[in-house]
Amino acid sequence: MIGNIELFIRYIIIGILSAYLLIYGLRPSIPYPEYILELAEHYWIIIILIIINYYLALWDLKIALLVTLSIIALIFDLYTFGN
């Protein structure tokens, strides 16, 4: 029973990350909302995201790959909209 709940939680997280990537991450013509850009102005948050991503990779590789795509999209958008 516990395995089914954990699997359900994993697929919910995968769905949320996929929706985030489709709405914001993979559409470079639409800028992020202000609250995401304010968090990303502090570069140490990106280092924390990379460390969290490492532990996510130990838990589930699909989620870690989606988070990696999200981090890369955020960095590219910060570079694009920051200039």
C-alpha positions in Angstrom: 0.0 0.0 0.0 2.8 2.4 0.8 4.4 1.8 -2.6 1.2 2.8 -4.4 1.1 6.1 -2.5 4.7 6.9 -3.2 4.2 6.1 -6.9 1.1 8.4 -6.9 3.1 11.2 -5.4 5.9 10.8 -7.9 3.5 11.0 -10.8 1.8 14.1 -9.4 5.2 15.8 -9.1 6.1 14.8 -12.6 2.8 16.2 -13.8 3.3 19.5 -12.0 6.9 19.9 -13.3 5.7 19.0 -16.9 3.0 21.7 -16.7 5.5 24.2 -15.4 7.9 23.4 -18.3 5.2 23.7 -20.9 3.8 27.0 -19.5 7.0 28.8 -18.6 10.2 26.9 -19.2 10.0 26.0 -22.9 8.3 29.2 -24.1 11.1 31.8 -24.3 8.9 34.5 -25.7 6.9 34.8 -22.4 8.8 36.1 -19.4 8.5 34.5 -16.0 6.3 36.1 -13.3 8.0 38.6 -11.1 8.2 36.4 -8.0 10.3 33.8 -9.9 12.6 36.4 -11.3 13.1 38.0 -7.8 14.1 34.6 -6.4 16.5 34.0 -9.2 18.3 37.3 -8.7 20.2 35.6 -5.9 22.6 33.3 -7.5 23.1 31.1 -4.4 19.5 29.9 -4.9 20.6 28.2 -8.1 23.4 26.3 -6.2 20.8 25.2 -3.7 18.6 24.0 -6.6 21.4 22.0 -8.0 22.1 20.3 -4.6 18.4 19.5 -4.2 18.4 18.1 -7.8 21.2 15.7 -6.8 19.1 14.3 -4.0 16.1 14.1 -6.3 18.2 12.1 -8.8 18.8 9.6 -6.0 15.1 9.4 -5.4 13.7 9.5 -8.9 15.6 10.1 -12.2 12.6 11.4 -14.1 11.9 14.1 -11.6 15.5 15.1 -11.5 15.7 15.4 -15.3 12.6 17.6 -15.3 14.1 19.8 -12.6 17.3 20.0 -14.5 15.4 21.2 -17.6 13.6 23.7 -15.4 16.9 25.1 -14.0 18.5 25.3 -17.5 15.4 27.1 -18.8 15.5 29.5 -15.8 19.2 30.3 -16.4 18.6 30.9 -20.1 15.6 33.1 -19.5 17.5 35.1 -16.8 20.2 35.7 -19.4 17.7 36.6 -22.1 15.4 38.9 -20.1 18.1 40.2 -17.8 19.9 42.1 -20.5 
